């Protein structure tokens, strides 16, 4: 059934692909952005800012389902900003009669050891629904696709470092997922009534360590495999500064990502694959696609 849908973060890494996929399926899509006059993606641009509650009411008016793809990872006070934004969005959605919010969050066990970044993602899940609008949550680990921050870090580390002096977190296990599969799952829950209020874990078919991810990227690009020397005393603060030095990610984002890289993020419940059938793309194919998209966008490599 075709719906009136709002996509927040419509000009972003996931949001731009999601908006295009929803339009291709025939849905009426509003693309929420702070600068609609500059928007050239799929859907109808509409002005909205999660830090400006007044702007949200107009953006959400007559919307049936709203996709929430917003976070403030590059800010030092991201936890406060993300909580405030989620609360405002959830309130506005309830006031405008939105039937459901779909949120892309983060994997990780609720065992008291989650990083600040992952704790914030988990908090947002609850805050979005405080106004009474049901929330469908999809939790993912690293998303592999051209333009994604975590993927760009992986690619740039392979490009820049012939020898890698690495912190212990490179041995942490994760379950990367290809961007097209993230979009497929986000679209797939739209018309599924049983997804209302449910939490799903999404991931690719392989569980790998971060260092294994780097080695695969090097092999696909015919680069010399990186000798990896683990420095167990490399603190998170030094690790984030090192990451910001060897890639173009900013220091606050690097610090928040490094904190999360100490948490194992793997799928324990794959029920999403029953709800949205289809074999997820393997990591090697996801890497090849990301590199091909990068070349198609006019970037080398």
PyMOL commands that set and color helices and strands:
alter all, ss='L'
color gray80, all
select helices_A, chain A and resi 13-24+36-38+53-60+78-95+116-128+149-160+168-171+179-188+193-195+210-220+236-246+251-260+272-275+283-296
alter helices_A, ss='H'
color red, helices_A
select strands_A, chain A and resi 4-7+28-33+44-47+65-68+100-106+134-140+143-144+163-166+173-174+177-178+199-201+208-209+227-230
alter strands_A, ss='S'
color yellow, strands_A
deselect
rebuild
show_as cartoon
